[in-house]
Amino acid sequence: MFVTVRHYSDNFRRDINGSSDTELLDIARDCFNNNNYIKVADLEIESNNFNNILETTFNLTNSIETAWYKSTDERFIDICLEDKGLRSTRVGDLIQINGKNFVVTSYGFDEII
């Protein structure tokens, strides 16, 4: 499935500190509606299981031993803004799968409806 990863803007970071997952969903929905997310990557993940896709995407866009945006993994279709140095995906970021939007929460992922 086609996946897009979007990181929130710096302005959003102030809003999510100390937020519950329920509050985070409301803030993320508002940020999405106001275009406060920055596209950082497109991937193709071969799976029909949304949980598997979300976990795989999260793991691929986290820097463990090296910067994730320097990856040669063939599942990456496009990595945006790599010359600026990208951070790892974290709470508050958005993963889009076939038109569905999921926000990264403290304990997983919640769909933004």
N, C-alpha and C positions, 0 to 999 in steps of 0.2 A: 504494500500500500504506500501511497505517496504521503509524506510527512513533512510539515514545515515547523521549524522551531523559531520562536520569537522570544526575545528577552525584553523585559520591561525597561522603560527609560529611568534615568536617575530620579526623576520627580516621583515616580511610583514607589521607590524604595522607602521614602519617608512614610508613606501611607501604610505599608504592610508591617512595619516593625510592631510586634506585640499584638497583631491581629489574630483573632480566632480563624479557623478554616472557613466558617460561615461568613465572617466579615471579609476574608480574603476573596471569596467568590464574588461578592458584591463589588469590591474594589477592582478586581480583575475584569469583571463584566464592563464596568465603567471605563476602565483604561482601554479595553478592546474597542468599545464603541467610539472612543475619542482618539483612536489611532496612536496610543502611547506605547505600543510594542514595536520593536525593531526586529526585522527578519534577519536571522543569523545563519540559517542552513535549511536546505531541502535534502531529504533522504528518501530512499526507496527501501522499505523493510518488507521482506517476504514473510508475511503472516496474516492471518485473518483474525487473530486474537488481539483485541485492543490493549489488554493489560500487558501482553508480551511486547507489543509495538511501543507502548509508553515506556516500559522498563528499558528496552533496548535503546531507544532514542535517548533517554536520560543518561544511560551509561556511556553511549557514544559521544555525548556532548559535555562530558566532564573530563577535566584534565587530572589524570592520576600520575603517570610517569612522565608524560610529555603533553604539550598543548594539544587539545583535541582538534583544533582547527588546522593542525598540520598533518592530520591523519591521511593516510592513503587508502583507507577502507573504501571499497567499491560501493558501499551503500550510500555514500555521500554523493549527491547529484551536484550540489552547489554549496559552497561555503562563502557567505557574504562578509564583507568588512574584515577579512582575515588580516589584512595589512595593518589594521588598527589594534590588533590583539584583542581577542574575545575572552570573556570570562566563562566559567562553567555554568551550566544550567542549574537553577536553584529555585527555591520556593518563590512563587509569584510569577514565574515564567510560563509561557504558553506553548503547548504542543498541539498542532492541528493535524488531524487525520481525516482525510476525505470529507472535509466540510464540518467536522465536529471539533470543538475547541475544548481542550483540557488544561486546567491550571495545575501547576506543581504545588502540592500542599506539604505540610509537615510530615505526613504519613502516607503519601502516595499521590494520587491524581483525582481531581473532581471535574466533571464536565460542566462547562458553562452553557447554560441553556438560554 
